[in-house]
Every structure is written in C-alpha cells, then in structure tokens.
C-alpha cells in the first residue's frame, strides 16, 4: 500500500471517522480558548506564570493551558480520568467493584455510569476550589463573592461534562481513544510556541547551534526508546491441546502466547510520582513559612534529593500500579478454563505464581526506563537553556504522545486490514457465484 493516508480517505467509513474526530478536537480546542465569565485573564496569566513547577503547572499541561487562562474547559478531561483511576484503585479493595469489572458488557456499563457520576462530583469540588484560588489572586476576579463561585461551578462543571461526552463520542464514532486524544492535543497545543521560543533563543545567540543539534539528537533517541519500550513485551508460550468438540468435530492443538508488556503501567507512575515530588515547591508558592521555604530550596528540580526521590517513587508506583491493573490469578484461571497451559508449569496456582514471577522481573527494567525517561529529558533541556520545552518533550509528555499515537495508528491499520479482507471476501463471493452459475 503506497500511500496509506490517501487510502484511508478513499474508504467512506474511515474518512467519516477521521473527519468526525478532527471536528470534535477542533471544538475542544476552541472551547479551551474561551474565558469563563468574570475573569481578568491578563492578571491571571501574570500570576500563573510562576506556577509552572507546581501541581498547578502539571494539571495545566493536561488541560492545554486552560487552567492558567480560566477557560470554560479549564478542568479538561482530568475529572473523568481521576474518577476512572479512582475506580481502578477501589476495585482492588472492594469486591463489588471488581465483580462489576468481570461481569462483561453489562458490568462495564454500570461502572461507566458510576464513573460519570463521580466525574460530576469531582468537577463540582475542583471548580469550587479553583474559584476560591482565583479570588485569592489580586485583580483576577472582577466581582468576587458567592455569585462568582456559583457561576464558576456551573460553567466549569458543564465544560467538564461536555468534554467527557465529547471524548466518548470520539471513541464510539471516531478514530482512537477519545480521552487519550484530548490529552494528546492538550499537550502538543503548546509545541508551536515552545519551538518558536527555541528558535528565538538560537537566533539571539543564547542557545548555540551545537547545543540545539545535541538537543535534537537526545530527543530523537528518547522518542525511539519510548516507542521500543512501549511495544516491548515478554511472550509466555501457551499450549492449547487437541480437543473433541462433538459430532466428529476435532479442534486441533495450537501453540500461542500471552504477551506481558514491559511497561504495563504506562505513564501513571510518573504522574503519581510527580504529584508527590512537587509538593515542596507548591507549598513554597502558597506559604511564607521559613522552614518550608528552606526545605523547598533544598528540594529543587535538578538537585540530587529531588531526582533520587523522583526515581524511587516512579519505581515504587510502577510496581504498585502494575499490581492493581494486572491479576496473574485471573489470567491463570482463564487459561485453565480454556484448557490451555504453559509448557512445564502446572495449571492453576503454579501458573499464577510463574506469571507473577515473570511479571515482577520484567517490571524492573520497565520501571528503571520510566525513571530515566522522566529525568533525563528535563535535565538535558534545562542544561541547554530551554526548560520551557519540558512541558511538551518531558518524560510525561513524550510517553503520552507516543502511546496515543501508536494506539491511533494501530486502529487505522486495523480498519485498513478489515477493509482489505472485506473486499477480498466480496470478490471471492462474486467469483464463486459466477463459477456456480456457469458450471
């Protein structure tokens, strides 16, 4: 297939999906630039410019700068993501939620509905907290008070619910995972500005051309390594024995495998670790306590206490989150029900122990890679003198962009493959009918 992009647009169904996705993303980005009522955007941006190294800055990255501009989509998709993660974690504690996850389509529908309700509740709480935060910024709110808080709660909650609906529509009627694509485009939204700032620094001579070449080389290596580790998997061989199905039908024995991803936890360990490690700088921004300021100065980005703590937290959360989302016992039971087994390992408990042992071993290099990918790009960007690029090309941004891009490309390839097989089958039927007709 010489030009897969042109082929995609020649297929009516796929073309409609792509155009719908682009339209939904355009609506999302337009809403992300409409300021909420009662806000002085200039006063707000003057204050939030100093908060990029705090929790506020991380959240602002995921919502495409909507938080620093107080737009109607300021909360973005994050309340829904937070609600989804909350139910994932609760499933490990409450058997009722875990049972819903295993009940098939009906259970998933109920869980999705509960996630929506939780999204509304989280949106209300976050919108109220944000309105209080805005009232504390001098000149940011035109008319502070109860009316402003109520307006912000209604506006931001409505925006968050609309974005949740938009993401679901992209997933159902478009290409790719809607929620992931919304975050993807929120992150790359600042890429043109960051590239222009980098060009300006090079033009002024503040960043040398050699440093720029070194930066490009390092980032290409980081992206290539991220792609490799995202696709890497340990294949556990599985044997499916020959089985008599009844009425003389025999299912032949098959050899297959169970892929265990090296990075099962994705980007979540970095997000969790980053949320904790930037607490000192966040406290320093909103506190005048001398002890807090001293501790925060000692725990600044680039210092060895910061980097060491960050790396250890990433490794811990990689194991923690992998244990939450992957259950070797369930996998072993499913293999046993299908009559499949791992060669040389007894079905049941022994298989679960074997899978758990393999998963524990392969998670370590995945965790170390996550720690490296979270730390190295930021240090390189900071040493070159373009720290603002870290918002897009930092470890979190690169992992999300690579993961979403690979997932979307795979879905497009599946549509193309399905179309090719469908066309092949139609041609086969025509030929078969013609042959039957003339026999």
PEZI-V639603 format. One record per helix or strand. SS is the DSSP state (H for helix, E for strand). FROM is the first residue (numbers start at 1). LEN is the number of residues. Records with the same first field share a line. If there is no record, write none. Layout:
SS = FROM-LEN + FROM-LEN
//
This chain:
H = 4-7 + 12-20 + 41-11 + 55-8 + 66-4 + 78-14 + 95-8 + 105-31 + 146-28 + 178-11 + 191-14 + 209-23 + 268-10 + 279-8 + 290-9 + 304-22 + 328-10 + 349-36 + 387-7 + 395-44
E = 35-1 + 39-1 + 71-1 + 141-1 + 233-8 + 243-4 + 249-3 + 254-8 + 340-2
//
